[in-house]
Amino acid sequence: REEMTLTGRSSAKKSKPRTSPRRFSIGRGSKYNYIVQISILQTKLTPPRLQRTTLARPRLTACLREALDYRVTLVHASAGYGKSTALANLAQEHAPLYWYSASEGDADAQQFLAHLTAAFQTRTDFPDAPLAFLQEHGATRATMDALLNALNDFLRAPTLFVIDDYHLAASPDVNALTDYFLDFLPATLHVIVATRYPPQWEHLPTWRARGQLQEIKRDT
């Protein structure tokens, strides 16, 4: 698979892993004084191809179509429920929609934020500044603010963003990063998170109490 580095150059082999410890801190600036090199796998940023025969889940599909009425739609169910298939079907019928399939390697906050940001760069007119900021400063509050400000300026119409298989990347640092991102979303952006297990987000009870959260569970 071809990978794309943050400098925009394609590379057939992976960049050398960093040996220094990396930490996402929501309240502090980056403690690194060198450029952060993170590879982005472009195939994570496109919805999976639908199979010719899929099991229809009309109730699940109907709930997903209501995602534009909520800040966050949380789909948590075990393997085999059809989360990814239903979301891929939604991607075919709704535009604009952005996609990110998380994996185990994205439990690193910088890797996660790189793909989170790059998902929106599948539209060529999205600014490069947030990725450049991440490359220079790492996964800090200021870096996330740069992304949120860019999204606020860029997204003019109601937009969906899907994070699939979130449980694979749900480290404490990534949970803190995602919680901050979701708590300060621009009004035009609505996020659907598919996961096998309920995420540990600080503001989850607040969104639920305010009616900003749609929860879709296995019995839906």
Contacts in CASP RR format, 6 or more apart in sequence:
PFRMAT RR
TARGET T0000
AUTHOR 0000-0000-0000
METHOD contacts of the structure
MODEL  1
REEMTLTGRSSAKKSKPRTSPRRFSIGRGSKYNYIVQISILQTKLTPPRL
QRTTLARPRLTACLREALDYRVTLVHASAGYGKSTALANLAQEHAPLYWY
SASEGDADAQQFLAHLTAAFQTRTDFPDAPLAFLQEHGATRATMDALLNA
LNDFLRAPTLFVIDDYHLAASPDVNALTDYFLDFLPATLHVIVATRYPPQ
WEHLPTWRARGQLQEIKRDT
1 41 0 8 1.000
1 43 0 8 1.000
2 10 0 8 1.000
2 11 0 8 1.000
2 12 0 8 1.000
2 42 0 8 1.000
3 10 0 8 1.000
3 11 0 8 1.000
3 12 0 8 1.000
3 14 0 8 1.000
3 39 0 8 1.000
3 40 0 8 1.000
3 41 0 8 1.000
3 42 0 8 1.000
4 10 0 8 1.000
4 11 0 8 1.000
4 39 0 8 1.000
4 40 0 8 1.000
4 41 0 8 1.000
4 42 0 8 1.000
4 118 0 8 1.000
5 11 0 8 1.000
5 15 0 8 1.000
5 37 0 8 1.000
5 38 0 8 1.000
5 39 0 8 1.000
5 40 0 8 1.000
6 36 0 8 1.000
6 37 0 8 1.000
6 38 0 8 1.000
6 40 0 8 1.000
6 114 0 8 1.000
6 131 0 8 1.000
6 132 0 8 1.000
6 134 0 8 1.000
6 135 0 8 1.000
7 37 0 8 1.000
7 135 0 8 1.000
11 39 0 8 1.000
14 39 0 8 1.000
15 37 0 8 1.000
15 38 0 8 1.000
15 39 0 8 1.000
18 37 0 8 1.000
20 32 0 8 1.000
22 108 0 8 1.000
22 109 0 8 1.000
22 110 0 8 1.000
22 139 0 8 1.000
23 109 0 8 1.000
23 173 0 8 1.000
24 109 0 8 1.000
24 110 0 8 1.000
24 113 0 8 1.000
24 139 0 8 1.000
24 140 0 8 1.000
24 173 0 8 1.000
24 174 0 8 1.000
24 176 0 8 1.000
24 177 0 8 1.000
25 140 0 8 1.000
25 141 0 8 1.000
26 141 0 8 1.000
26 176 0 8 1.000
26 177 0 8 1.000
26 180 0 8 1.000
27 140 0 8 1.000
27 141 0 8 1.000
28 140 0 8 1.000
28 141 0 8 1.000
29 137 0 8 1.000
29 140 0 8 1.000
29 141 0 8 1.000
29 142 0 8 1.000
30 136 0 8 1.000
30 137 0 8 1.000
30 138 0 8 1.000
30 140 0 8 1.000
30 143 0 8 1.000
32 137 0 8 1.000
32 138 0 8 1.000
35 135 0 8 1.000
35 136 0 8 1.000
36 110 0 8 1.000
36 134 0 8 1.000
36 135 0 8 1.000
36 136 0 8 1.000
36 137 0 8 1.000
36 138 0 8 1.000
37 135 0 8 1.000
38 110 0 8 1.000
38 111 0 8 1.000
38 114 0 8 1.000
38 134 0 8 1.000
38 135 0 8 1.000
40 114 0 8 1.000
40 115 0 8 1.000
40 118 0 8 1.000
41 115 0 8 1.000
42 118 0 8 1.000
44 100 0 8 1.000
44 101 0 8 1.000
44 102 0 8 1.000
44 103 0 8 1.000
44 115 0 8 1.000
45 98 0 8 1.000
45 99 0 8 1.000
45 100 0 8 1.000
45 101 0 8 1.000
45 115 0 8 1.000
45 118 0 8 1.000
45 119 0 8 1.000
45 122 0 8 1.000
46 99 0 8 1.000
46 122 0 8 1.000
47 87 0 8 1.000
47 88 0 8 1.000
47 91 0 8 1.000
47 92 0 8 1.000
47 99 0 8 1.000
47 162 0 8 1.000
48 84 0 8 1.000
48 85 0 8 1.000
48 88 0 8 1.000
48 101 0 8 1.000
49 88 0 8 1.000
50 85 0 8 1.000
50 88 0 8 1.000
50 89 0 8 1.000
50 92 0 8 1.000
51 85 0 8 1.000
54 85 0 8 1.000
54 89 0 8 1.000
55 82 0 8 1.000
55 85 0 8 1.000
57 82 0 8 1.000
57 86 0 8 1.000
59 220 0 8 1.000
60 75 0 8 1.000
60 82 0 8 1.000
60 86 0 8 1.000
60 216 0 8 1.000
60 220 0 8 1.000
61 86 0 8 1.000
61 89 0 8 1.000
61 90 0 8 1.000
63 73 0 8 1.000
63 214 0 8 1.000
63 216 0 8 1.000
63 220 0 8 1.000
64 73 0 8 1.000
64 75 0 8 1.000
64 86 0 8 1.000
64 87 0 8 1.000
64 90 0 8 1.000
64 192 0 8 1.000
64 216 0 8 1.000
65 90 0 8 1.000
65 94 0 8 1.000
66 73 0 8 1.000
66 214 0 8 1.000
67 73 0 8 1.000
67 160 0 8 1.000
67 190 0 8 1.000
67 192 0 8 1.000
67 214 0 8 1.000
68 158 0 8 1.000
68 160 0 8 1.000
68 190 0 8 1.000
69 214 0 8 1.000
70 190 0 8 1.000
70 211 0 8 1.000
70 212 0 8 1.000
70 213 0 8 1.000
70 214 0 8 1.000
71 182 0 8 1.000
71 185 0 8 1.000
71 190 0 8 1.000
71 191 0 8 1.000
71 207 0 8 1.000
71 212 0 8 1.000
71 213 0 8 1.000
72 182 0 8 1.000
72 190 0 8 1.000
72 191 0 8 1.000
72 192 0 8 1.000
72 193 0 8 1.000
72 207 0 8 1.000
72 212 0 8 1.000
72 213 0 8 1.000
72 214 0 8 1.000
73 190 0 8 1.000
73 191 0 8 1.000
73 192 0 8 1.000
73 193 0 8 1.000
73 213 0 8 1.000
73 214 0 8 1.000
73 215 0 8 1.000
73 216 0 8 1.000
74 192 0 8 1.000
74 193 0 8 1.000
74 195 0 8 1.000
74 198 0 8 1.000
74 199 0 8 1.000
74 213 0 8 1.000
74 214 0 8 1.000
74 215 0 8 1.000
74 216 0 8 1.000
75 83 0 8 1.000
75 87 0 8 1.000
75 192 0 8 1.000
75 193 0 8 1.000
75 194 0 8 1.000
75 195 0 8 1.000
75 216 0 8 1.000
76 194 0 8 1.000
76 195 0 8 1.000
76 196 0 8 1.000
76 197 0 8 1.000
76 198 0 8 1.000
76 199 0 8 1.000
76 215 0 8 1.000
76 216 0 8 1.000
76 217 0 8 1.000
77 83 0 8 1.000
77 196 0 8 1.000
77 216 0 8 1.000
77 217 0 8 1.000
77 218 0 8 1.000
78 196 0 8 1.000
78 218 0 8 1.000
79 196 0 8 1.000
81 218 0 8 1.000
83 164 0 8 1.000
83 194 0 8 1.000
84 101 0 8 1.000
84 164 0 8 1.000
84 165 0 8 1.000
84 194 0 8 1.000
87 162 0 8 1.000
87 164 0 8 1.000
87 192 0 8 1.000
87 194 0 8 1.000
90 97 0 8 1.000
90 160 0 8 1.000
90 162 0 8 1.000
90 192 0 8 1.000
91 97 0 8 1.000
91 99 0 8 1.000
91 162 0 8 1.000
94 160 0 8 1.000
96 123 0 8 1.000
96 155 0 8 1.000
96 157 0 8 1.000
96 159 0 8 1.000
96 160 0 8 1.000
97 159 0 8 1.000
97 160 0 8 1.000
97 161 0 8 1.000
97 162 0 8 1.000
98 119 0 8 1.000
98 120 0 8 1.000
98 122 0 8 1.000
98 159 0 8 1.000
98 160 0 8 1.000
98 161 0 8 1.000
98 162 0 8 1.000
99 119 0 8 1.000
99 161 0 8 1.000
99 162 0 8 1.000
99 164 0 8 1.000
100 115 0 8 1.000
100 116 0 8 1.000
100 119 0 8 1.000
100 161 0 8 1.000
100 162 0 8 1.000
100 163 0 8 1.000
100 164 0 8 1.000
101 164 0 8 1.000
101 165 0 8 1.000
102 112 0 8 1.000
102 115 0 8 1.000
102 163 0 8 1.000
102 164 0 8 1.000
102 165 0 8 1.000
102 166 0 8 1.000
102 168 0 8 1.000
102 169 0 8 1.000
103 165 0 8 1.000
103 168 0 8 1.000
103 169 0 8 1.000
104 168 0 8 1.000
104 169 0 8 1.000
105 111 0 8 1.000
105 168 0 8 1.000
105 169 0 8 1.000
106 112 0 8 1.000
106 115 0 8 1.000
106 168 0 8 1.000
106 169 0 8 1.000
106 174 0 8 1.000
107 168 0 8 1.000
107 169 0 8 1.000
107 170 0 8 1.000
107 171 0 8 1.000
107 173 0 8 1.000
107 174 0 8 1.000
108 171 0 8 1.000
108 173 0 8 1.000
108 174 0 8 1.000
109 139 0 8 1.000
109 171 0 8 1.000
109 173 0 8 1.000
109 174 0 8 1.000
109 176 0 8 1.000
109 177 0 8 1.000
110 134 0 8 1.000
110 138 0 8 1.000
110 139 0 8 1.000
112 139 0 8 1.000
112 169 0 8 1.000
112 174 0 8 1.000
112 177 0 8 1.000
112 178 0 8 1.000
113 134 0 8 1.000
113 138 0 8 1.000
113 139 0 8 1.000
113 143 0 8 1.000
113 144 0 8 1.000
113 147 0 8 1.000
113 177 0 8 1.000
114 131 0 8 1.000
114 134 0 8 1.000
116 147 0 8 1.000
116 163 0 8 1.000
116 181 0 8 1.000
117 130 0 8 1.000
117 131 0 8 1.000
117 134 0 8 1.000
117 147 0 8 1.000
118 131 0 8 1.000
119 161 0 8 1.000
120 126 0 8 1.000
120 150 0 8 1.000
120 151 0 8 1.000
120 154 0 8 1.000
120 161 0 8 1.000
121 128 0 8 1.000
121 131 0 8 1.000
125 154 0 8 1.000
126 150 0 8 1.000
126 154 0 8 1.000
127 150 0 8 1.000
127 153 0 8 1.000
127 154 0 8 1.000
129 146 0 8 1.000
129 150 0 8 1.000
130 143 0 8 1.000
130 146 0 8 1.000
130 147 0 8 1.000
130 150 0 8 1.000
133 142 0 8 1.000
133 143 0 8 1.000
133 146 0 8 1.000
133 147 0 8 1.000
134 143 0 8 1.000
134 146 0 8 1.000
137 143 0 8 1.000
139 173 0 8 1.000
139 177 0 8 1.000
141 180 0 8 1.000
144 177 0 8 1.000
144 180 0 8 1.000
144 181 0 8 1.000
147 181 0 8 1.000
148 181 0 8 1.000
148 184 0 8 1.000
148 185 0 8 1.000
148 186 0 8 1.000
151 185 0 8 1.000
151 186 0 8 1.000
151 189 0 8 1.000
152 186 0 8 1.000
155 186 0 8 1.000
155 188 0 8 1.000
155 189 0 8 1.000
156 188 0 8 1.000
157 188 0 8 1.000
158 188 0 8 1.000
158 190 0 8 1.000
159 188 0 8 1.000
159 189 0 8 1.000
159 190 0 8 1.000
160 190 0 8 1.000
160 191 0 8 1.000
160 192 0 8 1.000
161 189 0 8 1.000
161 190 0 8 1.000
161 191 0 8 1.000
161 192 0 8 1.000
162 191 0 8 1.000
162 192 0 8 1.000
162 193 0 8 1.000
162 194 0 8 1.000
163 178 0 8 1.000
163 191 0 8 1.000
163 192 0 8 1.000
163 193 0 8 1.000
163 194 0 8 1.000
164 194 0 8 1.000
165 194 0 8 1.000
165 195 0 8 1.000
166 178 0 8 1.000
166 193 0 8 1.000
166 194 0 8 1.000
166 195 0 8 1.000
166 199 0 8 1.000
167 195 0 8 1.000
167 196 0 8 1.000
167 197 0 8 1.000
167 199 0 8 1.000
170 195 0 8 1.000
170 197 0 8 1.000
170 199 0 8 1.000
170 200 0 8 1.000
172 200 0 8 1.000
175 199 0 8 1.000
175 200 0 8 1.000
175 201 0 8 1.000
176 202 0 8 1.000
178 193 0 8 1.000
178 199 0 8 1.000
178 201 0 8 1.000
179 201 0 8 1.000
179 202 0 8 1.000
179 203 0 8 1.000
179 204 0 8 1.000
182 191 0 8 1.000
182 201 0 8 1.000
182 203 0 8 1.000
182 207 0 8 1.000
183 203 0 8 1.000
185 191 0 8 1.000
193 199 0 8 1.000
204 213 0 8 1.000
207 213 0 8 1.000
208 215 0 8 1.000
END
